Amino acid sequence: MALQVVGAGVGRTGTNSLKVALEELLGGPSHHMHEIFGDPSQIPRWTAAIEGGDVDWDALTEGYVAQVDWPGASFWPELAVANPDALVILSVRDPEAWYKSASDTIFLVWDHAPPEFSPWFESMRQLLAERFCTDFEDRDAMIDAYLRHNDEVRAGIDPDRLLEWTASDGWEPICDRLGVDVPDTPFPRTNDTNAFRANLGIPAV
């Protein structure tokens, strides 16, 4: 099964809400970092990709109708080529808001992740160092990386194939591009900052 959507937006741009929405629209599972936590058997395959090994991208995403969030978001060029008919969705938000949200959540996981996931997060650090940035406490460096990533997606994907989307856009732009009906339910809002922190055992902000 080929991916119908390749998500190029990085974490904390509404990717978990987008995952839930795409699963409803497409009737199948969407890959997100949470999938790796739920199925650690995926870690060796993604680690091999991070380390530059030969990758069967169809096999890596087998069983999924869409992919969003890291680590897949860093491999958007490869996934877009492997799935030439897929819509590419670049989820975005205000850069300052993105950095604040990421600083309060995903940038903390290296200090709070369960020990059994420590090797995986070291692989993720390698991936971000090569394709994004790991200067987590340097606001300017991280925002520059965020803006650069988004600009590279815009430059690398044909506009007819790209949807730039924010969580406030809701269902309509996605449904329009996928050619499906708009659900009569509110767009999902999931995984806010304090929910994320609660999963790590970190006090709310």
N, C-alpha and C positions, 0 to 999 in steps of 0.2 A: 504493500500500500504506500503510494507516494504521499508526501506531505502536501496538504492543500494550502497551508499557511506557513511561511518562514518568518518567525519573529526576530527582528534585528534590534529591537530596543533592549537596553540594558536593565538590570534589576532596579527596582524602585521607580519604575515608570508605569505602574499599573499592570505589571505583567501577570500577577496572580489573578487579578480580576479578568484580564484578557484571556487567560487560560480557561477559566470557568466559562466565560462567554463563548469561546470557540468550541468548547466541548458541547455546549448546548446547541449551537448552530450547526455543527458538523457531525454530531452524533458519534463521537469517538474521543479517545483520550488525547490530551495535549501535553507535550513534554515541557517540563519546568524543573528547576533545581529541586523542587520538592519530590519529584519522581525519583531522583537519585537517592534521597534520604529514605524513601520508602522501599527502594529496591537497590541495595548497595552492590548487587551483582553487575550493575551497569558501570561501576567505577573503573574497572580495568579497561573497558572499551573507550571511555571518554579520556582516561589518562593516556592511553596510546595515541589518541588524536592530539592531545596537548603536547605530547613529546615528539610529535612529528612523524609518527609511524604511518604506514599505509592504512587507509581507512575506507571501509565500504560504508558510505554514508547512508545507503538504503537500509543496510542491515542495522546500522547504529540507531536509526529512528523507526525501525520496523514496529508496526502496531500502533503508531501514532498518526493522527490526522493533522496535527499542527505542532509547532515548537515555539516556545517563548522563553525569555529570561536566559541568564547564564546557565551552563556554559555555551549553549547553542548560539546565543546572540553574538559571541565572539567568532563563531564559525559561519556567520551569515553568507560570506562569499561562496564557500564550499557547498553549503546547503542550498543556496539559490541555484547553483549550477546543477547540483544533483536532482533538484526538483524544479525543472524549468517551467512548469505550468502553475507553480504555487504563487499565490499573492504574497508579497513581502510587506509586512507591517512594521513600521518604525514607530514604536511607542515613545513618546517624548513628554517632558514637562519642563517647567521653568528651571533653568540650571541651578539657581540658588536653592530652590525648593528641593531639587533632586539631591544636591550635596547634603543639605540638612537631613533629609530623610535617610540617605545612605549612611551618613555618619552616625545616626542614632540607631542603625539596624545592621545592615550587612557588613559594614566595616568593622563591627565588633565581634564577628563570628570567630575570628582567629584566636581570640582570647577566651571564648566561651563555648566553643563547639565540643561535643562529647569526644573523649580521647580516641574512640574507634574511628572517628572521621578526620583525625588530624592529618593522615597522609593525603586524603582527598583535598583538604583545604590547602595543603602545601602545593598540590598540583594546580589548584585554582589560583594560588598566588603566582605560580609560574605563568599561567595563561594570561592573567591580568598584566603581569610585568611585560609580556611580549606583545600583547594586543590592546592594552588599555593603559593602566597606571596603577602602581601600588603605594604611592605616597599619600596614604589615606588622610593624614593630618594636614596635608598641604592643600588648602582649599583651591588655590589658583591652579595647581597642577592637575587636580582631579577634575575641576570644571573644564579645563582645557582638553583633557582626555575625553570627557563626555561630549563636548562640542565637536571635537575632531572625529570621534566615532560616528556621530550622527551625520556629519558632512560627508564622510566616506561612504556611508550607505546611500545618501542622496545622489552622490556622484557615480556610484557603482551600479545602481539599479535603474532600469528604464522607467521613466515616470509613469508609463501606462501600466506598469506592474507594481508600483509602489504606492502604499497608503501610509501617510504620516498621520498619526492618531494620538489624541490625548484622552485620558479617562473621562473627562467631561464631555467628550464627543458622543459617548454612549454607543448604542447599537447601530444607529442609522448608517454611518459611513461604512462600517464593516459589512453590514447586510447588503448594502448597495453594491459593493465591490464583489461580494461572494454570490450575489444573485439569489439571496434567500429572504424570506419574510422576516420582518422585525417582530420579535417576541412581544407579547402583551404584558410582560413582567419587567420590573425595574432592572436596569443594568447592574450586574453584581458588583458589590464593593467589599473587597476582602483584604486580609493581611495588612491592616493598618500598622502604624509604627508600634503601638503598644501591644498589639497582638503578636507581632514579630518578637518584640523584646520578651514577652511572657514565655514564648517558646524556648528562649535562651536562658530563662531564669533571671532576667535583668529587670530592675524596677522600671515602672512606667515613667514617662517624661511629661 
